[in-house]
Amino acid sequence: MKIAFSPCPNDTFVFHAWVHGLIPGAPELDVTYADIDKTNNWAAEGIGPEVQKISYAALPYVLSDYALIPCGGALGRGCGPLVLTKGEQVGPQALAGKKVAVPSERSTAYLLFRLWASQTISGGIGEIIVMPFHEIMPAVQAGTIDAGLVIHEARFTYQDYGLTLLQDLGSWWEEDTGLPIPLGAIIAHRSLNLGEITKWVKASVDYAWAHPDESKAYIMEHAQELSVDVASSHIELYVNEYTANLGEDGYAAIEALLGRAAKEGLVPTFDLNALR
């Protein structure tokens, strides 16, 4: 079976057991390691592996062909994207008419940013520039852009670039809704046995938690030069109860995010019932 997920520590932690043939009855995996911006587009174009990790923000584009698997993804609290600037602390209105870099236009980070900006910035942002997430902090540091929207391990490393936190969008979302933040989703093509896929993903999550040391070498092999401590912090932040089972809070968070985004015209309108 073909699958695509990112080389980030949370994904390699979750899928280590399945990738290494440790889940009884699960098929052998042919893995493509790809940034989520690539998988978002693959899924929307109807290409790529049968099982993929995408952003929740990309779900409205793919639900006719792919189903949401209720485990294995990234959804939680205290793990939202950050808006960063260079220099002294400024307020949100300082971004009016400015140039802001984002890692993808089909990402939860981007939806949260646009929803936050529409509430807090009079006059709106000047220009949105999409660039690979690992290039954003250096660009802010160099002054080629005014602010950057960052994700993943940048939460732990932005101070190394001398950057300043303008807004933690996860904190804003949680204060505004009381719900966790939907980040990355596992989807499977609707032609597959979705119950079996769910069972195998859940078993891989359970194995990861039961044998946390077994996956360390695999995680660090793909960790893109992260330190062991940063990789561990990444896993602790993004792998949680919602990774094992979305539950009612998880589904409510997804419906709130995508429902708001659809009303703002940021994603296509769709039947929320298709999420379950």
Solvent accessible surface area in square Angstrom, and as a share of the most:
residue,aa,sasa,rsa
1,M,58,0.26
2,K,114,0.48
3,I,1,0.01
4,A,0,0.00
5,F,1,0.00
6,S,10,0.07
7,P,18,0.12
8,C,8,0.05
9,P,1,0.01
10,N,12,0.06
11,D,2,0.01
12,T,0,0.00
13,F,12,0.05
14,V,3,0.02
15,F,0,0.00
16,H,14,0.06
17,A,1,0.00
18,W,3,0.01
19,V,36,0.21
20,H,91,0.40
21,G,66,0.63
22,L,68,0.34
23,I,13,0.07
24,P,124,0.78
25,G,73,0.71
26,A,23,0.18
27,P,42,0.26
28,E,151,0.68
29,L,18,0.09
30,D,81,0.42
31,V,32,0.19
32,T,57,0.33
33,Y,78,0.30
34,A,8,0.06
35,D,54,0.28
36,I,28,0.14
37,D,41,0.21
38,K,117,0.50
39,T,0,0.00
40,N,0,0.00
41,N,60,0.31
42,W,63,0.22
43,A,3,0.02
44,A,35,0.27
45,E,114,0.51
46,G,48,0.47
47,I,88,0.45
48,G,47,0.45
49,P,14,0.09
50,E,63,0.28
51,V,1,0.00
52,Q,1,0.00
53,K,10,0.04
54,I,0,0.00
55,S,3,0.02
56,Y,3,0.01
57,A,1,0.01
58,A,0,0.00
59,L,0,0.00
60,P,15,0.09
61,Y,69,0.26
62,V,3,0.01
63,L,12,0.06
64,S,97,0.63
65,D,66,0.34
66,Y,6,0.02
67,A,8,0.06
68,L,15,0.07
69,I,4,0.02
70,P,40,0.25
71,C,5,0.03
72,G,1,0.01
73,G,11,0.10
74,A,5,0.04
75,L,2,0.01
76,G,1,0.01
77,R,106,0.39
78,G,41,0.39
79,C,2,0.01
80,G,4,0.04
81,P,3,0.02
82,L,5,0.02
83,V,0,0.00
84,L,0,0.00
85,T,9,0.05
86,K,119,0.50
87,G,43,0.41
88,E,154,0.69
89,Q,113,0.50
90,V,60,0.34
91,G,39,0.38
92,P,43,0.27
93,Q,88,0.39
94,A,44,0.34
95,L,4,0.02
96,A,35,0.27
97,G,56,0.54
98,K,87,0.37
99,K,73,0.31
100,V,0,0.00
101,A,0,0.00
102,V,0,0.00
103,P,11,0.07
104,S,2,0.01
105,E,98,0.44
106,R,75,0.27
107,S,7,0.05
108,T,3,0.02
109,A,3,0.02
110,Y,17,0.07
111,L,2,0.01
112,L,0,0.00
113,F,0,0.00
114,R,89,0.33
115,L,8,0.04
116,W,2,0.01
117,A,8,0.06
118,S,71,0.46
119,Q,108,0.48
120,T,55,0.32
121,I,10,0.05
122,S,86,0.55
123,G,84,0.81
124,G,27,0.26
125,I,37,0.19
126,G,48,0.46
127,E,88,0.39
128,I,47,0.24
129,I,48,0.24
130,V,67,0.39
131,M,33,0.15
132,P,69,0.43
133,F,27,0.11
134,H,126,0.56
135,E,79,0.35
136,I,0,0.00
137,M,17,0.07
138,P,54,0.34
139,A,14,0.11
140,V,1,0.01
141,Q,76,0.34
142,A,73,0.57
143,G,51,0.49
144,T,93,0.54
145,I,9,0.05
146,D,63,0.33
147,A,0,0.00
148,G,0,0.00
149,L,0,0.00
150,V,2,0.01
151,I,29,0.15
152,H,40,0.18
153,E,21,0.09
154,A,6,0.05
155,R,46,0.17
156,F,68,0.28
157,T,28,0.16
158,Y,27,0.10
159,Q,110,0.49
160,D,118,0.61
161,Y,68,0.26
162,G,54,0.52
163,L,11,0.06
164,T,28,0.16
165,L,56,0.28
166,L,14,0.07
167,Q,41,0.18
168,D,26,0.14
169,L,0,0.00
170,G,0,0.00
171,S,48,0.31
172,W,27,0.09
173,W,0,0.00
174,E,37,0.16
175,E,149,0.67
176,D,62,0.32
177,T,37,0.22
178,G,47,0.45
179,L,33,0.16
180,P,0,0.00
181,I,0,0.00
182,P,0,0.00
183,L,29,0.14
184,G,3,0.03
185,A,0,0.00
186,I,1,0.01
187,I,0,0.00
188,A,0,0.00
189,H,62,0.28
190,R,97,0.36
191,S,91,0.59
192,L,39,0.19
193,N,96,0.49
194,L,54,0.27
195,G,52,0.50
196,E,56,0.25
197,I,1,0.01
198,T,35,0.20
199,K,109,0.46
200,W,28,0.10
201,V,0,0.00
202,K,70,0.30
203,A,32,0.25
204,S,0,0.00
205,V,0,0.00
206,D,60,0.31
207,Y,47,0.18
208,A,1,0.01
209,W,106,0.37
210,A,71,0.55
211,H,73,0.32
212,P,71,0.45
213,D,100,0.52
214,E,85,0.38
215,S,1,0.00
216,K,109,0.46
217,A,84,0.65
218,Y,17,0.06
219,I,7,0.04
220,M,62,0.28
221,E,127,0.57
222,H,39,0.17
223,A,2,0.02
224,Q,103,0.46
225,E,179,0.80
226,L,30,0.15
227,S,60,0.39
228,V,89,0.51
229,D,111,0.58
230,V,30,0.17
231,A,3,0.02
232,S,46,0.30
233,S,39,0.25
234,H,0,0.00
235,I,26,0.13
236,E,137,0.62
237,L,39,0.19
238,Y,13,0.05
239,V,13,0.07
240,N,34,0.18
241,E,124,0.56
242,Y,20,0.08
243,T,0,0.00
244,A,17,0.13
245,N,93,0.48
246,L,6,0.03
247,G,30,0.29
248,E,122,0.55
249,D,71,0.37
250,G,0,0.00
251,Y,27,0.10
252,A,37,0.28
253,A,0,0.00
254,I,0,0.00
255,E,43,0.19
256,A,27,0.21
257,L,0,0.00
258,L,0,0.00
259,G,17,0.17
260,R,77,0.28
261,A,0,0.00
262,A,18,0.14
263,K,183,0.77
264,E,96,0.43
265,G,62,0.60
266,L,32,0.16
267,V,11,0.06
268,P,57,0.36
269,T,115,0.67
270,F,50,0.21
271,D,89,0.46
272,L,69,0.34
273,N,118,0.60
274,A,37,0.29
275,L,2,0.01
276,R,147,0.54
